[in-house]
Amino acid sequence: MNEQSRDENGIVLTEAQKRARRSRSIAIALALAALVVLFYVITLVKGPGMLVRPF
């Protein structure tokens, strides 16, 4: 592809590609939020005793 055939804005996504990207982003965000909640719950279940331990 030569420089003249490129759009000034670079790569232009179709609407379907934009929807797919948004769906992936939302799925990644939900998975990350689930991991954060899981780690928080595990910390609560183990209790404060896990923070007070000898080195």
N, C-alpha and C positions, 0 to 999 in steps of 0.2 A: 504494500500500500504506500503510495507516495504522499507527501505532505499536503498536496493540493486537494486530495480526495477526502481528507479528514475534516470533521466538523470543528469549528472554532472552540466548542465546549468540550472537546475530547470525546470519550465514549458516551453515547446516549442510550440509556436503557429503555426498553419497551415497558408498557404498563404491566405486562405479565411478569417481567423480570423485577420490576419495582415491588410488586405484590409478593413475589417469592422471597425477595431480600427482606422485606418487612416481616414476613412470617417467620423466617429463620431467626431474625433478630429477636422477635418476641419469644420464640422457643428457647433461645439461648438465655435470655433474661429470666424466664420462668425457671429454667433448670438451675441457674445460679442462685436465684432466690430460694428455691427448694433446698439447695445445699446449705445455704446460710441458716435457714430455719432448722434443718436437721442437726447441724453442729451446735446451734444454740440449745436445742432440746436435749441433746446428749450431754452438754455441759450442765444443764439444770438437773438432769437425772443423776449424774455422777455426784453432784453436790459440791459444796464449798471445800470438802475434804480433799478434793483433787488439787486444789490450789495451795494447800498447806502440806507440803511433803519435803523431806530432806533431799538435798542435792546429791 
